[in-house]
Amino acid sequence: MKPLLFKVPTVDDRSFRIEQDSFPHFYGHLHFHPEIQVTLIKEGEGTLIVGDKIDRFGPNDVLMLGSNLPHVLRSDPDYFLPDTTHRSIAISVLFHTEQLEPNVLNLPETRHLLHLLQESQHGIRFRCNEDHPLAQKFEQLPGQRPFEQLLTLLSILDFLSTNDNREVLSVTAFKHPQRPEDHQRLERVFSYILEKYHSPISLEDVANVANLTPGAFCRFFRQHTRKTFSTLLNEVRVEHACRYLRESKQSISQIAFSCGYTNLSNFNRQFKEIMGMPPGEYIRKYHS
């Protein structure tokens, strides 16, 4: 398996890098890199994992991911179909703080951005729409001169730092990468759960994926995610159930069974615990 320390290619001595991604699906493996990443998702939907946070991502989400923060944008299954017409499109800026902090970010006019960089160790999300000024700033980046790109990057960071609607994602901050073999185990476990969530998954099954005994796996998983395996599995299943409740015409019981639950009352209990409301209320609130 390839190491999960993701190396961002560099082609010059620039202090930051602009990337444009346009693929059927995003890179679907849990990974981290030393660069801070600021991304606008233009197209694409799926499961977002940032640190210990599991949620949905969608068009016009702006994400800021701190240095060495484990993350993955796992596109929905239909993005992986051979004949898919879906696209996953994003514009990203990646930069090292040590190249900007000694000079640019220590000016009196930019010091307020240092708190944002610290906050990014937990992951940050801001939701907007395609006409939002922040989304337009990202759109302008690829065609700008390097000097203009730097000014736009600082403008993006300034907006995020001064906007109270930004959302901090992960409870846990990841300041240093852990052992590569730990990341490989986590990646195998997350990939297995995201692919098999709709089927029965036992503790023994997922422990075998991690090549650990059940007891050792429980300790390992709690140490690295601050969650139990059952908590994470329920979060993944409920996250998918929310999408089906919004988009499909299936009954609540059909959705529960399609997301891996064999007992409707258990599904209702887990859904309310995670979402703060029962499935029926969630549907009414979404369509109101």
HUQUI-V45385 format. One line per field, one symbol per residue. ss: DSSP state (H for helix, E for strand, L for the rest). Layout:
BEGIN
ss->???
END
This chain:
BEGIN
ss->LLLLELLLLLLLLLLEEEEEEEELLLLLLLEELLLEEEEEEEELLEEEEELLEEEEELLLEEEEELLLLLEEEEELHHHHLLLLLLLEEEEEEEELHHHHLLLHHHLLLLLLHHHHHHHHHHLEEEELLLLLHHHHHHHHHLLLLHHHHHHHHHHHHHHHHHLLLLEELLLLLLLLLLLHHHHHHHHHHHHHHHHHLLLLLLHHHHHHHLLLLHHHHHHHHHHHHLLLHHHHHHHHHHHHHHHHHHHLLLLHHHHHHHLLLLLHHHHHHHHHHHHLLLHHHHHHHHHL
END
